[in-house]
Amino acid sequence: MIKFNLAVLGFFFVFISNGQIKTKDQKIINHLIDKLNKELVVDSFDTPRNISKKELDSILSADYRNGIYKSGTVTYSPDKMFKVFVIEGEACGMNCKPQFEGFIYYNLNRKKPSVLPISMYPIDKISKIGTTYLIFQSAQTGGGNIFYDNKQVTIFTINNGKLIFNKLTDKKTEGIKDHINNGSFEISQPSLFEENPLFYLKYNTKTKSIEYQYNEVDDNYNITKLIKGSFKI
């Protein structure tokens, strides 16, 4: 994974955790950050959509409290068939909380790749099982006194240039339908517990299933039940 941080005045810093910097990806990161920040500013003020980069940076460098996107990561699939950009920022009201936006770039062999905006957390890993891709993600969200630990897996195939999300709504997954959104399965629990094996979302190669486990809590954040299960992909 390659990570880029962009300061609001147009300067950027690049951090490499694995792999070589690609100038093209760096430019895409910068473009997506500007695009998302522009949307924030336009939605918050009576600002024309053709606002210049200089005007945008001026607003963001002031005491702007409506949130801002600051950094991004790019992760490639094992077979280099697609790459995923996750842009990170914060949204502010009474408290500031982290927010994330994802963009899947696929059909990379074409002059103009296909781009799919998607709800996505920072990526832990991308696996390929047969023709199916699994994107495992995790993040802490929330703000103020309450934060949540989140884990999510996004499941899809790419066939003849089309990205197709796996359907997770059959009888086998009836008990998890409240956790499903657009080909993704997500679990979360309040950040009141130390990270431990009791909270997980993973693929079991022996059973060929997604396995999950998390704590269910009441309104006072007392643990009421340990929820666990699995489903085939």
Summary of the structure (lengths in Angstrom):
residues: 233
radius of gyration: 19.2
end to end distance: 25.3
largest distance: 56.1
contacts: 654
relative contact order: 0.10
helix: 17%
strand: 50%
